[in-house]
Amino acid sequence: MNKSSHLIALGTLGRPYKFLGELYFFPYNIDSQISLKKMNVMVGKNKKNIDDMFVEEFSSISKVLKFKDIDSRELASSLSKSKLFIYREQMPQLSNNEYYLVDLIGCLVCGKENEKIGIVKDVISLPSNDVVVIEKNKKEHLIPLIDDIIKFIDIKNKRIEIIVIPGLL
């Protein structure tokens, strides 16, 4: 597994804020409690084309951040629309029964009697609930992460068991 596969995209950098190199940050998970202040991060358009950067300041309220050596609106503007990545190891530790949504990627999804349905390819955070994207027979299906559908999630063994209701797949 290459190093970039351990990178987690936290969000996208927006337009510059004021004139001293600050940028708006739009996290993919608006409920995230990760503090970026004084953190080494990676910034780029994708995982293959990234630069190491250091976040000097970050406001979790206004979602504005300041990188080291980015001291003008013009330099900040050049980073606009880039993604901000961190390594999975930089994310705060969770208790045994908790997991990050990104941990669901790669899990095998099974139905009744261990029927293999597909593999989780992505997770989408929507206003009403999170959704996993699974691939089955070269087609993508969206499975809501709600109690009525999800029987259990076993992160350690990379397995999710669901209740297949009519029209779900």
N, C-alpha and C positions, 0 to 999 in steps of 0.2 A: 504494500500500500504506500503510495507516495505521500509526501508531506502535505500537499495541497488538499488531499482527501480529508484531513483532519481540520481543515478550516471551516468555520461556521460564519456565514454571512449574517450580521446583526441588523443591517439596515443600509440605507442609501444616504449619501451626502447631498444636501440641497444647495440652495444658492447662498452666496456669502451674506454674512450678518455684519452690518456696519463696515468699517474700513481697516481693521487691524488683523485680518486673516481668519476671523472666526467663520464658521459654517453652521447652517442648520443641519440637524441629523434627524432622519426619519426612520426610527426602529421598526423592524418587521413585527415585533411583538411589543405592543404599546404598554403592556403590563410588566415588561422586563425590569428587574431590579439591579441589573449589572451596572456598576459604576465604571465608566471609561476613564475617569480622571487618573492621571499618572500611569496610564497603561500603554504598553506596546501593542500596536495593532497593525494590520495590513490594509492597504487601500488600493483599489484598482477596479477596472471595468469587469473583470472576471478573475477566477482563481489562478489562471495561468499568467496573468499580467498584473502583478501586484508590487507595491513598494512598502517597505517597513516604515512606520511612522510612530511618533510618540504623542499621545494626547496630553497636553499640558493642563488644560482646563476643560471641564464639562459641567453643564448645568442640566440636571435631570428634570428640572421644571420647564425651562424654556427650550430644552433639547438643542442647545448651542454648544459647539466644541471648538477648541483651539489646538492646532497642532504645533509642535516645535518647528521652528524655521519657516513657518508659513506666516509672514508678517504683513501681507498686503492683500487688498481685495482682489487684485489680479491673480496672485498665486492661489488664493482660496477658490477663485472662480474656475481655475484649471482642474480642480478636484470635484467640482460639481457633477452630480449624476454618477459618481463612482460608488462602489459598494465598500462597506467597512467590514472587515473580517477579523476574527480572533481565532486562536487555536482552541479546540474543544477542551484542552487541559486548563485553559484560563478561566473557564466558566466556574462559578462557585459550586462547591460540593453540595450534594443533596442527600437527604436521608434515604434509607434503603427502599422505602415505598414510593419515592418520587422519581421523576425523570423529566428530561427536557424533550420537547416535541421533536427536535432533531434526532433524538435517540430512536424514534420510531422508524426512521428511514432504514430500509433493508430488512425489516421484520417480515416474516412469513405470515400471511393472513389466512386463517382457516375458518371453515364453517362447521356445521354439524358433522359428527362422526369423522373428524379430522380431514374433511374435504379441503384440499388445497385450492385457494381462490386466487392468490397472487402475492406479489411482493410490494411493499410500500416504497414508492419512488420519491414522494415529496409530501410535505405537510403544508396546508394552507390555513392561515388564521383568518377567520371570517367574523363579522360582528356577533352573530348568534352562537357559533360554536366552531371549533377547529375541525378540519376535514383531512383525511389521509387520501392520497392519490395512489391507487394500486394499479398495477398492470396485469391484465388477464387476457390471454390470447391476442396479444399485440393491441389491445384496446385499454384505454384508461377509464377507471371508475372512481367516483368520489364517494368515500364512506365517511359519514359524520361521526365524530368522536363523542357520542352521546350514550348514556346508560342503556337506552332502549336497543341499541345496536351492538355495543361492545360488551362481551361477556367478561373477558379479562385480558390484561396486557402483561406479558412476561418479557421484560427488557433483557434480563440476563440471557435468556434462551432465544431472543429475537423472534418472538411469536405473539400474535394477536388472534384471539378467537372472537368471532362475531356471530350474531344471529342474522341470518339472511332472510329478509322480509321481501315479499313480492315487489318487484320494481327497483330493488336496490342495485342489482347487477345487470 
